[in-house]
Amino acid sequence: MTIGQLFLWSAKRGEWTACPHEEITWLDRSLLSGNEDLTLHRAPRCAGIRYVHHGWEIFSRDTSHRVYLAPDVPGPIPDPEVVRRTARDVLPVAPERYEAAPVALEAGQWLISVGSWVVRLKHELAELSRVEPSAGDTGAMTREREFTRNDAPGEAAVARVRTYFQRNTSARLAMAYYYEEFILGRPAPQPVPMINVVIALDLSGEGAVSDYKKLLQGFIWKERGHARDLAGFLLGNGLLTPADLDEARRVAEQNERAGICERARQRLQYRPKET
């Protein structure tokens, strides 16, 4: 069994820095230009790298720039023109509020060009041996073991959730609203309070969001106990996107204008905290 590790070259530090498996690495204005190039976008409206289906992929939500992927070359980082000329894959400009189709990243060293900037990365595959637990094993699971366990969700789990969301718009919009900060790529994101989701989308009660979470964990892992992993799975597999969040916000705004949210507050006897 193999698990890939991805590294980005930091010219400032003069060393490789590892990309975490559980987070999106955004190729945004800050990373590429140190916030100097105002033509570049900020997260989540830019290109990014994520770990899904036991592999790394490059995707793009950039509505202004193509993203070029080319094999690395010896020596200093080349000009963008060199990367464009030797590119093996090109991600087109993304449609508004949607992603360009992702590209799987093979093992090796690569160059990515966005606009007039180029970043170098290295994708290493490490062979992981399966070790039988010792007599004193407490059952604790490391991050590497988590990504290589037999019951890790795959394409079938993605298909189950996608089908469910297609049939249940309320669940899809509720989860998009609930994970708003995650979709927007904010630092240290937190879920929206469940009661706020219920009021905004006029759900039956606060337990509705919790029920959706439990149901989704069953679709993905066939068991509960993966609440912390749920946002990463839904976003990492493109099951929740900025387009879903935009739709959820539109519904919430319509409900507020129509007085539905106020009726929901009264129904739930909701009282906002005094500031």
Phi, psi and omega in degrees: 000137181240148175226130185271141173244134183247138180233141173252140178278124178260107179295327181295318181270341183069037181203167176278139176240135185282142174268125181292141180294327188272002181230155172279133172264109184274130175270070189258187182301321182292311183294317186282320189232007183063034180067021180271322185271105183285354176280346178275152182267162173263163176296143004261024183265031184226190174279161180202170178235132180219162181253114180220153177050037180061037177198159179269145176217152176255132178229168181214132171247015183284119181268004183240330188235144165284157178241123185251135178239121183225153174299146180290158178232152180296155176093194181298160177298126184284173178289158178303326181299322178296318180295317180297321183289329183254010185299136174270328178223146177228122174270124183289168172302133186284142172299152181305125176070013178229170179260148165286151182304132182289162178237126177291139183260116179283165178295148179130190179253139190223162173238136176239131179242129174230118183062232180260023184236149181227135176236144181256138177221161183226127181247113181250140175252126180245132179283127179253125178272145178274123182248128178292139180295141179282172182297332181265011181293126182273355181093001178297144184242124176282170181296321180295317180296324180299321183280352183239009182288159185294330185265015178299136184292149180228210184300324182297320179294319177299316181296321180296316181291318180299317178297318180297315180295325178294328182269340186232087182298322181300319179294316181298314181290324178297317181289326177295316179294319181297320183259032183307310184295328178291316181296324180282354177070030181285150179293142181046057185292149176232145177296151173292138177309137185302323182297326178293322178295316181300315181291315184297321185253006176057052176277170187292328181181171183299331180291346182297316180295317178298321179296319177300316181299316180296318180296317180295321177298325177293320177297323188272306186251356182062025177193163174272180178098013180237031185300323181291335183271350190294314181299315180299321180293314183294317181284319183295334180257014176068022180276338170233130185228169174304330178296321177294319178296318178300318179295317179297319178296320179298316179298317180298319179295319178296320179295322180294315181295326183276358180083004181292321181295320179295320177295323178294322178297317180293319180299321182267002182052046182276133176233117180295147179292142177286141179255000000 
